[in-house]
Amino acid sequence: MASICPHCSHPEAVAVLENADGIYVFPCLFCHHVPRNGVDEHTQPAAAPCAVPRCGGSVVDHYVYGSDHVAPVAITRYPCTWCGSARTREPDHARSARGRALADPRL
């Protein structure tokens, strides 16, 4: 699963691993920021534009932090309030169709 970065708002930039031990988040692919909380239990929203053409809404991921104040305990995606889609639009500087067809060297 991938989530919206709460620091730079790039869509699908934070890889999320869910298993029996909980949730582990990786650094953002663009700004290298790791979603962390340092103060108290709260929810941190991160929004990105909707992928549906001519839709002006946005998709929101809510990072819910627990009492350990370090890592999120849940990440909930709320779909676009205008059209109901949960897909996010690629950034304008996304790779071309040929670039998407080639394997990513980081994988």
N, CA, C and O atoms as a GROMACS GRO file, in nm:
protein
  428
    1MET      N    1   0.085  -0.116   0.000
    1MET     CA    2   0.000   0.000   0.000
    1MET      C    3   0.090   0.123   0.000
    1MET      O    4   0.201   0.121   0.053
    2ALA      N    5   0.041   0.230  -0.059
    2ALA     CA    6   0.114   0.357  -0.061
    2ALA      C    7   0.020   0.469  -0.018
    2ALA      O    8  -0.100   0.466  -0.047
    3SER      N    9   0.076   0.567   0.050
    3SER     CA   10  -0.004   0.678   0.102
    3SER      C   11   0.052   0.812   0.056
    3SER      O   12   0.161   0.820   0.000
    4ILE      N   13  -0.026   0.914   0.080
    4ILE     CA   14   0.013   1.051   0.049
    4ILE      C   15   0.111   1.098   0.156
    4ILE      O   16   0.092   1.071   0.275
    5CYS      N   17   0.216   1.166   0.114
    5CYS     CA   18   0.315   1.216   0.210
    5CYS      C   19   0.257   1.335   0.287
    5CYS      O   20   0.212   1.431   0.224
    6PRO      N   21   0.257   1.331   0.421
    6PRO     CA   22   0.204   1.445   0.497
    6PRO      C   23   0.296   1.566   0.497
    6PRO      O   24   0.256   1.675   0.537
    7HIS      N   25   0.420   1.547   0.453
    7HIS     CA   26   0.516   1.657   0.453
    7HIS      C   27   0.515   1.734   0.321
    7HIS      O   28   0.508   1.857   0.321
    8CYS      N   29   0.522   1.663   0.207
    8CYS     CA   30   0.530   1.730   0.076
    8CYS      C   31   0.405   1.712  -0.008
    8CYS      O   32   0.396   1.771  -0.116
    9SER      N   33   0.308   1.632   0.036
    9SER     CA   34   0.179   1.608  -0.032
    9SER      C   35   0.190   1.538  -0.166
    9SER      O   36   0.099   1.549  -0.248
   10HIS      N   37   0.299   1.467  -0.192
   10HIS     CA   38   0.308   1.388  -0.314
   10HIS      C   39   0.218   1.265  -0.299
   10HIS      O   40   0.223   1.198  -0.196
   11PRO      N   41   0.137   1.235  -0.401
   11PRO     CA   42   0.049   1.118  -0.391
   11PRO      C   43   0.127   0.988  -0.404
   11PRO      O   44   0.224   0.980  -0.480
   12GLU      N   45   0.086   0.887  -0.330
   12GLU     CA   46   0.142   0.752  -0.335
   12GLU      C   47   0.294   0.753  -0.318
   12GLU      O   48   0.364   0.678  -0.387
   13ALA      N   49   0.346   0.836  -0.229
   13ALA     CA   50   0.490   0.851  -0.212
   13ALA      C   51   0.545   0.781  -0.089
   13ALA      O   52   0.665   0.758  -0.080
   14VAL      N   53   0.459   0.746   0.006
   14VAL     CA   54   0.502   0.681   0.129
   14VAL      C   55   0.457   0.534   0.125
   14VAL      O   56   0.337   0.506   0.126
   15ALA      N   57   0.553   0.444   0.121
   15ALA     CA   58   0.519   0.302   0.121
   15ALA      C   59   0.481   0.260   0.263
   15ALA      O   60   0.546   0.299   0.360
   16VAL      N   61   0.374   0.181   0.273
   16VAL     CA   62   0.323   0.138   0.404
   16VAL      C   63   0.318  -0.014   0.406
   16VAL      O   64   0.260  -0.077   0.317
   17LEU      N   65   0.379  -0.072   0.507
   17LEU     CA   66   0.379  -0.217   0.526
   17LEU      C   67   0.292  -0.249   0.646
   17LEU      O   68   0.319  -0.202   0.757
   18GLU      N   69   0.187  -0.329   0.624
   18GLU     CA   70   0.097  -0.371   0.732
   18GLU      C   71   0.115  -0.520   0.757
   18GLU      O   72   0.109  -0.600   0.663
   19ASN      N   73   0.137  -0.556   0.882
   19ASN     CA   74   0.145  -0.697   0.917
   19ASN      C   75   0.090  -0.716   1.058
   19ASN      O   76   0.027  -0.625   1.113
   20ALA      N   77   0.111  -0.832   1.117
   20ALA     CA   78   0.056  -0.862   1.249
   20ALA      C   79   0.115  -0.772   1.358
   20ALA      O   80   0.052  -0.750   1.462
   21ASP      N   81   0.236  -0.721   1.337
   21ASP     CA   82   0.300  -0.634   1.436
   21ASP      C   83   0.250  -0.491   1.430
   21ASP      O   84   0.278  -0.412   1.520
   22GLY      N   85   0.177  -0.455   1.325
   22GLY     CA   86   0.125  -0.318   1.311
   22GLY      C   87   0.161  -0.259   1.176
   22GLY      O   88   0.169  -0.330   1.076
   23ILE      N   89   0.182  -0.129   1.175
   23ILE     CA   90   0.211  -0.056   1.052
   23ILE      C   91   0.353  -0.004   1.055
   23ILE      O   92   0.398   0.050   1.157
   24TYR      N   93   0.424  -0.021   0.945
   24TYR     CA   94   0.558   0.036   0.931
   24TYR      C   95   0.556   0.126   0.808
   24TYR      O   96   0.517   0.082   0.700
   25VAL      N   97   0.600   0.250   0.824
   25VAL     CA   98   0.603   0.344   0.712
   25VAL      C   99   0.747   0.369   0.670
   25VAL      O  100   0.836   0.381   0.754
   26PHE      N  101   0.768   0.377   0.540
   26PHE     CA  102   0.900   0.403   0.483
   26PHE      C  103   0.911   0.553   0.453
   26PHE      O  104   0.809   0.622   0.448
   27PRO      N  105   1.032   0.604   0.433
   27PRO     CA  106   1.047   0.746   0.398
   27PRO      C  107   0.982   0.778   0.264
   27PRO      O  108   0.969   0.692   0.177
   28CYS      N  109   0.942   0.904   0.248
   28CYS     CA  110   0.884   0.952   0.123
   28CYS      C  111   0.986   0.937   0.011
   28CYS      O  112   1.105   0.960   0.031
   29LEU      N  113   0.939   0.898  -0.107
   29LEU     CA  114   1.028   0.883  -0.222
   29LEU      C  115   1.079   1.016  -0.276
   29LEU      O  116   1.178   1.020  -0.349
   30PHE      N  117   1.012   1.126  -0.240
   30PHE     CA  118   1.048   1.257  -0.295
   30PHE      C  119   1.122   1.345  -0.195
   30PHE      O  120   1.225   1.403  -0.228
   31CYS      N  121   1.070   1.356  -0.072
   31CYS     CA  122   1.133   1.446   0.026
   31CYS      C  123   1.209   1.370   0.135
   31CYS      O  124   1.275   1.433   0.218
   32HIS      N  125   1.202   1.237   0.135
   32HIS     CA  126   1.271   1.150   0.230
   32HIS      C  127   1.228   1.171   0.376
   32HIS      O  128   1.300   1.133   0.468
   33HIS      N  129   1.113   1.231   0.396
   33HIS     CA  130   1.058   1.254   0.529
   33HIS      C  131   0.983   1.128   0.574
   33HIS      O  132   0.908   1.069   0.496
   34VAL      N  133   1.004   1.087   0.698
   34VAL     CA  134   0.932   0.972   0.755
   34VAL      C  135   0.817   1.026   0.839
   34VAL      O  136   0.842   1.104   0.931
   35PRO      N  137   0.692   0.987   0.812
   35PRO     CA  138   0.580   1.036   0.893
   35PRO      C  139   0.594   0.995   1.039
   35PRO      O  140   0.581   0.877   1.073
   36ARG      N  141   0.619   1.091   1.123
   36ARG     CA  142   0.635   1.069   1.267
   36ARG      C  143   0.562   1.177   1.344
   36ARG      O  144   0.534   1.285   1.291
   37ASN      N  145   0.531   1.148   1.468
   37ASN     CA  146   0.464   1.243   1.556
   37ASN      C  147   0.547   1.254   1.682
   37ASN      O  148   0.601   1.154   1.729
   38GLY      N  149   0.557   1.373   1.739
   38GLY     CA  150   0.639   1.387   1.856
   38GLY      C  151   0.570   1.442   1.978
   38GLY      O  152   0.631   1.443   2.085
   39VAL      N  153   0.447   1.486   1.969
   39VAL     CA  154   0.386   1.556   2.081
   39VAL      C  155   0.283   1.470   2.154
   39VAL      O  156   0.306   1.431   2.268
   40ASP      N  157   0.172   1.441   2.092
   40ASP     CA  158   0.066   1.365   2.158
   40ASP      C  159  -0.014   1.288   2.055
   40ASP      O  160   0.013   1.294   1.936
   41GLU      N  161  -0.114   1.216   2.104
   41GLU     CA  162  -0.201   1.140   2.013
   41GLU      C  163  -0.284   1.237   1.929
   41GLU      O  164  -0.351   1.325   1.983
   42HIS      N  165  -0.279   1.221   1.799
   42HIS     CA  166  -0.361   1.305   1.713
   42HIS      C  167  -0.367   1.244   1.573
   42HIS      O  168  -0.302   1.143   1.545
   43THR      N  169  -0.446   1.305   1.488
   43THR     CA  170  -0.460   1.264   1.350
   43THR      C  171  -0.400   1.371   1.261
   43THR      O  172  -0.429   1.490   1.277
   44GLN      N  173  -0.316   1.328   1.168
   44GLN     CA  174  -0.253   1.421   1.076
   44GLN      C  175  -0.304   1.393   0.935
   44GLN      O  176  -0.282   1.284   0.882
   45PRO      N  177  -0.372   1.490   0.872
   45PRO     CA  178  -0.422   1.467   0.736
   45PRO      C  179  -0.317   1.499   0.631
   45PRO      O  180  -0.228   1.582   0.651
   46ALA      N  181  -0.329   1.430   0.518
   46ALA     CA  182  -0.245   1.457   0.401
   46ALA      C  183  -0.336   1.446   0.279
   46ALA      O  184  -0.404   1.345   0.262
   47ALA      N  185  -0.339   1.549   0.195
   47ALA     CA  186  -0.432   1.552   0.082
   47ALA      C  187  -0.356   1.562  -0.051
   47ALA      O  188  -0.248   1.618  -0.059
   48ALA      N  189  -0.418   1.504  -0.155
   48ALA     CA  190  -0.365   1.511  -0.291
   48ALA      C  191  -0.484   1.522  -0.387
   48ALA      O  192  -0.593   1.477  -0.354
   49PRO      N  193  -0.462   1.580  -0.506
   49PRO     CA  194  -0.573   1.596  -0.601
   49PRO      C  195  -0.629   1.462  -0.648
   49PRO      O  196  -0.558   1.362  -0.657
   50CYS      N  197  -0.758   1.462  -0.677
   50CYS     CA  198  -0.828   1.345  -0.728
   50CYS      C  199  -0.783   1.314  -0.870
   50CYS      O  200  -0.744   1.405  -0.944
   51ALA      N  201  -0.787   1.186  -0.910
   51ALA     CA  202  -0.740   1.144  -1.042
   51ALA      C  203  -0.846   1.156  -1.151
   51ALA      O  204  -0.813   1.144  -1.269
   52VAL      N  205  -0.972   1.178  -1.115
   52VAL     CA  206  -1.079   1.184  -1.214
   52VAL      C  207  -1.069   1.316  -1.292
   52VAL      O  208  -1.059   1.423  -1.232
   53PRO      N  209  -1.072   1.308  -1.426
   53PRO     CA  210  -1.064   1.431  -1.506
   53PRO      C  211  -1.177   1.528  -1.473
   53PRO      O  212  -1.291   1.487  -1.450
   54ARG      N  213  -1.147   1.656  -1.471
   54ARG     CA  214  -1.240   1.766  -1.444
   54ARG      C  215  -1.302   1.760  -1.305
   54ARG      O  216  -1.407   1.821  -1.281
   55CYS      N  217  -1.238   1.689  -1.213
   55CYS     CA  218  -1.285   1.687  -1.074
   55CYS      C  219  -1.192   1.778  -0.994
   55CYS      O  220  -1.070   1.767  -1.003
   56GLY      N  221  -1.249   1.866  -0.916
   56GLY     CA  222  -1.170   1.959  -0.838
   56GLY      C  223  -1.150   1.917  -0.695
   56GLY      O  224  -1.098   1.994  -0.614
   57GLY      N  225  -1.190   1.796  -0.661
   57GLY     CA  226  -1.180   1.748  -0.523
   57GLY      C  227  -1.043   1.691  -0.491
   57GLY      O  228  -0.952   1.694  -0.574
   58SER      N  229  -1.031   1.639  -0.371
   58SER     CA  230  -0.904   1.579  -0.330
   58SER      C  231  -0.930   1.454  -0.246
   58SER      O  232  -1.035   1.439  -0.184
   59VAL      N  233  -0.830   1.367  -0.246
   59VAL     CA  234  -0.831   1.244  -0.167
   59VAL      C  235  -0.747   1.273  -0.043
   59VAL      O  236  -0.642   1.336  -0.052
   60VAL      N  237  -0.793   1.226   0.073
   60VAL     CA  238  -0.724   1.257   0.199
   60VAL      C  239  -0.686   1.127   0.272
   60VAL      O  240  -0.769   1.038   0.288
   61ASP      N  241  -0.561   1.120   0.315
   61ASP     CA  242  -0.516   1.012   0.403
   61ASP      C  243  -0.501   1.070   0.543
   61ASP      O  244  -0.440   1.176   0.561
   62HIS      N  245  -0.556   1.000   0.642
   62HIS     CA  246  -0.543   1.044   0.782
   62HIS      C  247  -0.446   0.948   0.852
   62HIS      O  248  -0.472   0.828   0.862
   63TYR      N  249  -0.336   1.002   0.900
   63TYR     CA  250  -0.240   0.927   0.979
   63TYR      C  251  -0.281   0.940   1.125
   63TYR      O  252  -0.284   1.050   1.179
   64VAL      N  253  -0.314   0.827   1.190
   64VAL     CA  254  -0.356   0.827   1.330
   64VAL      C  255  -0.238   0.775   1.413
   64VAL      O  256  -0.191   0.663   1.394
   65TYR      N  257  -0.192   0.860   1.507
   65TYR     CA  258  -0.078   0.824   1.591
   65TYR      C  259  -0.127   0.777   1.726
   65TYR      O  260  -0.228   0.826   1.777
   66GLY      N  261  -0.056   0.681   1.784
   66GLY     CA  262  -0.094   0.624   1.913
   66GLY      C  263  -0.021   0.689   2.028
   66GLY      O  264   0.038   0.796   2.015
   67SER      N  265  -0.027   0.621   2.142
   67SER     CA  266   0.031   0.676   2.264
   67SER      C  267   0.183   0.669   2.267
   67SER      O  268   0.246   0.735   2.350
   68ASP      N  269   0.245   0.590   2.177
   68ASP     CA  270   0.391   0.583   2.176
   68ASP      C  271   0.454   0.707   2.113
   68ASP      O  272   0.575   0.727   2.123
   69HIS      N  273   0.371   0.791   2.049
   69HIS     CA  274   0.415   0.920   1.993
   69HIS      C  275   0.520   0.905   1.883
   69HIS      O  276   0.592   1.001   1.855
   70VAL      N  277   0.531   0.790   1.821
   70VAL     CA  278   0.636   0.773   1.722
   70VAL      C  279   0.579   0.737   1.584
   70VAL      O  280   0.592   0.815   1.490
   71ALA      N  281   0.519   0.623   1.572
   71ALA     CA  282   0.472   0.574   1.442
   71ALA      C  283   0.320   0.574   1.436
   71ALA      O  284   0.254   0.563   1.540
   72PRO      N  285   0.264   0.586   1.316
   72PRO     CA  286   0.119   0.579   1.304
   72PRO      C  287   0.067   0.438   1.337
   72PRO      O  288   0.131   0.338   1.306
   73VAL      N  289  -0.049   0.434   1.401
   73VAL     CA  290  -0.112   0.305   1.432
   73VAL      C  291  -0.217   0.269   1.328
   73VAL      O  292  -0.258   0.154   1.317
   74ALA      N  293  -0.260   0.368   1.250
   74ALA     CA  294  -0.358   0.344   1.143
   74ALA      C  295  -0.346   0.454   1.039
   74ALA      O  296  -0.316   0.569   1.071
   75ILE      N  297  -0.370   0.418   0.915
   75ILE     CA  298  -0.376   0.515   0.806
   75ILE      C  299  -0.507   0.488   0.732
   75ILE      O  300  -0.528   0.379   0.678
   76THR      N  301  -0.592   0.587   0.730
   76THR     CA  302  -0.724   0.573   0.669
   76THR      C  303  -0.734   0.665   0.548
   76THR      O  304  -0.705   0.784   0.558
   77ARG      N  305  -0.775   0.609   0.434
   77ARG     CA  306  -0.793   0.689   0.313
   77ARG      C  307  -0.940   0.725   0.298
   77ARG      O  308  -1.027   0.638   0.300
   78TYR      N  309  -0.966   0.855   0.285
   78TYR     CA  310  -1.102   0.904   0.261
   78TYR      C  311  -1.111   0.946   0.115
   78TYR      O  312  -1.031   1.027   0.069
   79PRO      N  313  -1.209   0.892   0.041
   79PRO     CA  314  -1.220   0.923  -0.102
   79PRO      C  315  -1.261   1.068  -0.125
   79PRO      O  316  -1.297   1.141  -0.032
   80CYS      N  317  -1.253   1.108  -0.249
   80CYS     CA  318  -1.289   1.244  -0.291
   80CYS      C  319  -1.435   1.272  -0.255
   80CYS      O  320  -1.522   1.190  -0.279
   81THR      N  321  -1.460   1.388  -0.197
   81THR     CA  322  -1.597   1.423  -0.159
   81THR      C  323  -1.680   1.467  -0.278
   81THR      O  324  -1.803   1.472  -0.270
   82TRP      N  325  -1.616   1.500  -0.390
   82TRP     CA  326  -1.689   1.542  -0.510
   82TRP      C  327  -1.737   1.424  -0.592
   82TRP      O  328  -1.852   1.419  -0.635
   83CYS      N  329  -1.646   1.327  -0.616
   83CYS     CA  330  -1.682   1.218  -0.708
   83CYS      C  331  -1.677   1.079  -0.643
   83CYS      O  332  -1.732   0.984  -0.699
   84GLY      N  333  -1.615   1.065  -0.527
   84GLY     CA  334  -1.609   0.937  -0.458
   84GLY      C  335  -1.492   0.849  -0.496
   84GLY      O  336  -1.481   0.738  -0.443
   85SER      N  337  -1.404   0.895  -0.584
   85SER     CA  338  -1.288   0.815  -0.624
   85SER      C  339  -1.182   0.820  -0.515
   85SER      O  340  -1.165   0.923  -0.448
   86ALA      N  341  -1.110   0.710  -0.496
   86ALA     CA  342  -1.002   0.705  -0.397
   86ALA      C  343  -0.864   0.711  -0.465
   86ALA      O  344  -0.762   0.698  -0.398
   87ARG      N  345  -0.863   0.731  -0.597
   87ARG     CA  346  -0.736   0.738  -0.669
   87ARG      C  347  -0.682   0.880  -0.668
   87ARG      O  348  -0.757   0.977  -0.674
   88THR      N  349  -0.550   0.891  -0.661
   88THR     CA  350  -0.485   1.022  -0.663
   88THR      C  351  -0.422   1.046  -0.798
   88THR      O  352  -0.380   0.953  -0.867
   89ARG      N  353  -0.414   1.172  -0.836
   89ARG     CA  354  -0.355   1.212  -0.964
   89ARG      C  355  -0.203   1.209  -0.953
   89ARG      O  356  -0.146   1.243  -0.850
   90GLU      N  357  -0.139   1.168  -1.063
   90GLU     CA  358   0.007   1.171  -1.066
   90GLU      C  359   0.054   1.315  -1.070
   90GLU      O  360  -0.013   1.400  -1.128
   91PRO      N  361   0.168   1.344  -1.009
   91PRO     CA  362   0.220   1.481  -1.016
   91PRO      C  363   0.251   1.520  -1.160
   91PRO      O  364   0.271   1.434  -1.245
   92ASP      N  365   0.254   1.649  -1.187
   92ASP     CA  366   0.279   1.698  -1.323
   92ASP      C  367   0.415   1.655  -1.376
   92ASP      O  368   0.432   1.642  -1.498
   93HIS      N  369   0.509   1.632  -1.289
   93HIS     CA  370   0.643   1.594  -1.333
   93HIS      C  371   0.661   1.441  -1.337
   93HIS      O  372   0.773   1.392  -1.334
   94ALA      N  373   0.550   1.369  -1.344
   94ALA     CA  374   0.557   1.222  -1.349
   94ALA      C  375   0.624   1.177  -1.478
   94ALA      O  376   0.629   1.251  -1.577
   95ARG      N  377   0.674   1.055  -1.476
   95ARG     CA  378   0.744   1.003  -1.592
   95ARG      C  379   0.651   0.989  -1.712
   95ARG      O  380   0.529   0.980  -1.697
   96SER      N  381   0.708   0.986  -1.830
   96SER     CA  382   0.632   0.971  -1.953
   96SER      C  383   0.580   0.827  -1.964
   96SER      O  384   0.613   0.742  -1.882
   97ALA      N  385   0.497   0.802  -2.066
   97ALA     CA  386   0.443   0.667  -2.086
   97ALA      C  387   0.556   0.566  -2.110
   97ALA      O  388   0.551   0.454  -2.061
   98ARG      N  389   0.658   0.607  -2.185
   98ARG     CA  390   0.772   0.519  -2.209
   98ARG      C  391   0.848   0.495  -2.078
   98ARG      O  392   0.892   0.383  -2.052
   99GLY      N  393   0.862   0.599  -1.996
   99GLY     CA  394   0.932   0.584  -1.869
   99GLY      C  395   0.858   0.494  -1.772
   99GLY      O  396   0.921   0.422  -1.694
  100ARG      N  397   0.724   0.497  -1.776
  100ARG     CA  398   0.647   0.409  -1.689
  100ARG      C  399   0.653   0.264  -1.735
  100ARG      O  400   0.635   0.173  -1.655
  101ALA      N  401   0.679   0.242  -1.866
  101ALA     CA  402   0.686   0.106  -1.919
  101ALA      C  403   0.818   0.038  -1.881
  101ALA      O  404   0.826  -0.085  -1.878
  102LEU      N  405   0.922   0.117  -1.852
  102LEU     CA  406   1.051   0.061  -1.815
  102LEU      C  407   1.054   0.032  -1.666
  102LEU      O  408   0.986   0.097  -1.587
  103ALA      N  409   1.132  -0.066  -1.629
  103ALA     CA  410   1.144  -0.101  -1.487
  103ALA      C  411   1.214   0.011  -1.412
  103ALA      O  412   1.305   0.075  -1.464
  104ASP      N  413   1.171   0.034  -1.289
  104ASP     CA  414   1.234   0.134  -1.204
  104ASP      C  415   1.363   0.075  -1.150
  104ASP      O  416   1.359  -0.032  -1.089
  105PRO      N  417   1.478   0.141  -1.168
  105PRO     CA  418   1.604   0.082  -1.122
  105PRO      C  419   1.612   0.068  -0.971
  105PRO      O  420   1.697  -0.007  -0.922
  106ARG      N  421   1.525   0.137  -0.894
  106ARG     CA  422   1.529   0.126  -0.749
  106ARG      C  423   1.465  -0.001  -0.699
  106ARG      O  424   1.481  -0.037  -0.583
  107LEU      N  425   1.390  -0.072  -0.787
  107LEU     CA  426   1.319  -0.192  -0.741
  107LEU      C  427   1.405  -0.315  -0.746
  107LEU      O  428   1.359  -0.424  -0.711
   0.00000   0.00000   0.00000
